[in-house]
Amino acid sequence: MRPLRLVMQAFGPFKDKIEIPFENLGLSNIYLISGVTGSGKTTIFDAICYALFNTSSGQNRGTSTLKSHFSDDKTESFVEFSFLFNNEKYTIIRYPSFERKKSRGEGVILEQPKAQIHLPNRKIIEKVKEVDEYIIELLGINSSQFTQIALLAQGEFLKLLNTDTQNRAEIFRNIFKTWDFARFSDKLKNKMIEFKNEHANLQNSIIQYINDTITKDETLLSLKENYIKNHCFNNLDDFCALLENQNKLDNQALLILKKETENLEKEIKINQEEFLKIQNKLTLETQLNSTKEKIKISKEEFLQIEKEYKNINSKKTQLENLAIEINKTKNDYQKALDLKELLKSEEIIKKEIQKQDDILNELNSNLNNNKINHLKSLINKAIEKEFELKKAQEEFLNLQKEVILAKENYDTNYNEYLKIQAGILAKNLKENSPCPVCGSKTHPNPAQNKNENLTKEFIDLLKESYDKLNLKLIDLTSTCSSLNEQFLNFKKEIKAYEKNINLKLNYEKYEIENTNFEQEIKKTEQLIENKAKEKTEKEKELSSLEAKLNTIKKDIKNTNIDEILEKHQTLEKTYKTLDNEIKQIENSYNQTNLELNKLNGNLELLENQLKTYKDVDSNKLDDITKNISDFKEKAQQINQNSQKIITQKSINENTLNSIKIKKIEFEKIEKTYLNYKILSDCANGNLSGKAKIPFEQYIQGYYFDMVLFEANKRLKVMTNNQFQLLRKKDVSTLQSKTALDLEVMDFHTFKKRSTKTLSGGESFKAALSLALGLSDCISNFSGSINIDAMFIDEGFGSLDSESLELAMDVIFNLSTNNKLIGIISHIDELKSKIQNQITAIKTQQGSNLEINF
């Protein structure tokens, strides 16, 4: 990533728009940023970090405070950052969130942050989250890693030097792409856990099967308790053999119980047969007494109904008379019904005719309104077309002036160009040598060049510009002609329509809805015609209906329709009531007589059935009942004992088979699990008696050694061979996880010590060396992470003159490798050493930048 251009507006202490053209640095890849405290030096790095990662370069500066307090609410705050990555240009624009006053009323509104990135393929990605994710994926590092690798920000540059193994492992994972080794270790661990769980499940399953066994054998019980308690499967084959022997004993016990059950079932069957005979006899006797009582009641009911049945003939005669009278009124009743329905139809048709009249009136009114609106619409369109025509004519006049000016400019420059060509030829003229144009050998007055910078390409561009404007003028001429023709056609159409509807309106602009009134008029006229036809049909229908009404009224003697209907309905109701009464008496008589005959038949049948049970002694019922109960109780007890043995035998047989199957699976899984455990412990740094270094950190240690090798090249130069960075190897305890921890070798004392014991200047040189070494390794080992820039914020003030000279030699050598180096410092010595400078100037109205590239 190499910066090309940075633009800031209303950002930090900068009120106005500030632009830093890094691309103007050319071959010089190092620049200095200076200025008083608070003038905005670090804000430049904040802007770059914010543009890339939506965060500032320091922990104490949040993105919510990035908008300049010197600017007003109307000035938009943004950062635009262009950079090269893998020789392709990217541009990010970010707008931080800020609070502004409401345009109406009191209070403030929080403006949300926005972002977009312009890609080399001209595609634009928007939305803050999507831009954040794309940048991290593109560069291969996040903001924290960028700060530690490329941006040595004030107060932050020592983190990479003094961080611990865990944090350094996170940084190296993304930089050197060691996540595959971590995934490999995780996969081994997950596979080990998978087999461990399967091993434990099989173990628990076997324990559960053993726990489910049912036995009273002391040897089996002892083994069972030992397995459950210790989860150890020694002598499991002996346990299975003892369980098989118990199953054989259970089979023998079941055969004995089966014989006892068969004998009891025979005794129960004999007593149940005798019990059933006594019970049947008692039931028949009860039914016989009940039938006799029912016969007595039925005879009394029959005598009562028989009296009513004898008087039924007089009711039938009365029913016949009613039928004759109903038949006489039937004709008038039917005509009265028809008359009533026709009167209803007449009322409905009259209402429909009135409804048609209302519709016709409304349609006629709409027709007149639509004609007027159609005329207004035509006028409105004519005015709009006239406006378009005037606008096009005005554009034509302006363009015509441009064409004239372009033609004059071209002619002037073209003539000047011809003079230049003559001047060029004149330079090479020599006395007594013929002119290539006229052939003369004397040249008394050769042409002179006044403007040799006028080129053929420039003349061609002027000609091309003139031709384009002239073509555009021709197109505009055609447009004006077309618009004028359309306007005149609208005016002709308005006059013709005004004459057609006998109405004239003032020529003004009408704001009416854009509707096709002409089509609406045709639809309305068609509706009027249809509704008029419908009305005529209804009137014909009404006339025919009234003729039928008059005919029926002449045939009915009694004109009171309701009286005719009521009389006929009363007669029919009386007839139905009497008819139902006769049918009910007949049904009751027949049903009672049938029931009595049925009861007499049942009585005879019961008496015959009782004769077959004359030898059965009903007094033995209690004794037989007790015998059956005793036998069943004994049989139930035997059955319960049998079920217990059957259940025990079934459970033990299933358990035995399951234990044998699970034992084979368990032994197989146990072997696989132990193999994976060894591999997982090795890859994840959990081997007993070995250093606790995970596989990924072991690989990262290789890369870290490379980084330290490159870093020590610079550190030795800057410290006159006093210090060397070393990867810490703690052998004091195997539990320590410090594979990526750092320490420093001091060749003055020949002792190793913590990097935290270094002084401020020493720490700065060590951190700078480490960052440079890491950058070198990134270039060597990773093609995707390409950081061609480094920013150093302060730290040089802690160096003495000699150290400063050595540090600057390292940085100058680094900048010659096409790496852009930006330094913030107040030191005057650096100002004299670095030619390209940015000076931050602080004022009461905000800061500004003075750029000398």
Helices and strands as residue ranges (DSSP letters): E 2-11, E 14-20, G 22-25, E 30-35, H 41-53, G 63-65, E 78-85, E 88-95, E 98-101, E 108-111, E 114-118, E 124-126, H 128-139, H 143-149, E 151-152, H 159-162, H 165-175, H 179-212, H 218-230, H 236-310, H 312-427, H 456-501, H 517-555, H 561-611, G 618-620, H 621-683, H 695-718, E 723-727, E 742-746, E 751-754, G 755-757, H 760-781, E 789-793, G 796-798, H 801-815, E 820-824, H 828-833, E 836-843, E 846-852
